[in-house]
């Protein structure tokens, strides 16, 4: 049985980037064809976002975040630091990225140097959602049944 797409991110009006298992593929809307692009993740891709730079970021069950350039078909960097799977990503101000993980942390990453700036949050249960909000803030949520707001 083939694996089903688990996450999607827009490329343009004709194409969508799709996470299928540990692969990232391009799906052309008009032909309905898949084109394999990347297979560097060792486990399932859980989240996929388009960054304002035109690059893409994916988070995986393999505990890594990878930064992709789909035009050159290159992995531009790997962010490592979580001790469990990554559930969600969001782009933040000042060229940074936020990730939340089953390891109960929210990490803020510097996208220029592909390094962890800080761990914003340590919870008693896993974190599964995050988003950027106005005013240079981010929100996180998860198994603790709460939403927390941070300045970044």
N, C-alpha and C positions, 0 to 999 in steps of 0.2 A: 504494500500500500504506500502511495506517495505521501510525503508530508505536506500539510496544508500551510499556507502563509500565516504567520503569527503576528507580524508587525508590518506597517506600511509607512512610507514617507513620500511626499510629492517630489517629483523631479521637475516636470513642466506639464503643460496641458496634455501631452501625449504619452507620458511615461510616469511610472510609479516605482519606487525602490521597495523591495519586498524582502522580509526576513523569512526564510524557510529552513527550519532546523538550524544548522550552524552556518548556513550560506546566506549571502545577500545577492539578490538577483534583480535585474531590471525587467519590468513588465511593460510591454508596449500595448497601450489600450486599443489601438485600431486593429492590430493583427492578433492580439491576445497571446503573444509569444513571450516566453521567459528567456532571458539571456543571463547565464551565470556571470557574476562579476568577482565576488570575493568568497573565500572559504578559509579565512585565517582563524576564525573563532573555533575553539575546540568543542564547544557545546552550544545549545540552542540560543539564538538571538532573542532577547526578551524585549528590547526597545530600540528604536531607530528614529533619529531626528535629523532634519536639515538645519544646518547652522547658517547664520547670516553671511558668512564668508563664502558660502556655496559648497563647503565641505559637509560631510555627514558624520554623525557619531552613532555608534551602536554599543549597547550594553548586553552582556551575555551571562549565561549560567556558568561560564568558565572564569568568572570573577574579574573580567577585563572590560575596558572600554576601548574601542578602536575608532580612529579618525580616518575617514576615507575621502579620497578624491576620485569621483567616478569618471571624470574626464580623462585622467591619466591611468585609471585602474590601479591606483596605489594606496596602500595603507600608509598614511603619513605619520602615525604615531600610535602607541599603545599606552593606556593609563592603567597602572596596576597599583593596588593598595587595599582593595576590599578583600575580606576573607570569606565572602559568600557571594551568591549570584546577585547581579544588578537588575533591578526591576524597572527603573525609570531614570530619564535624563531630562534636563532642561538647560537651555542656554541662558546665561546670566550676563549682567553688565561687565565691562572691563575685560573682555576677552576671556571669560571664565565659563565653566560648565559645572552643573550640580548633578551628582548621582546619588541615588538612594538604593539601599541594598538589604538583603536578607540578614546581613551581619549587624543590623540595627543602627547603621550609621548613615549620615548624609555628608558626603565629601565634596568640597569645592576645589576645582582643578584649574590651573593656569594653562590656557590653550596654546600660549606661545612656547612654553617650555615643557609641556606635557607632564606637569608635576602637581602634586597635591598641595594646595595652599593651606587648607585647614579642614578639620572634621568639625562641622557645625553642630552635629547632634549625635548623641548616643542614647538609644531608647531601650526599653525593656523588651520590646518585640520588634519584628521586622518593619522596615519602611518600604512602602510599595508605590508611592506617588510623589511627584514634585512638579512645581511650575513656577515660572518667574511672574512676578506681579509688579505693578508700578512702583516707582520710587526706589528702585534698586533693592527690592526685597524678593524673597522666595518663600514659597510655602511647601511644607512637607506633610505627609500623612501616612498612616499605616495601621498596623495591628493594635495600636494603643487606642484606637477610636478617637484620635484627636488630630487637629491640624495645628502646626506650629509655623510661625512667621519669623524670618531672620532677615537682617540687613546684610547685604553682601558688598 
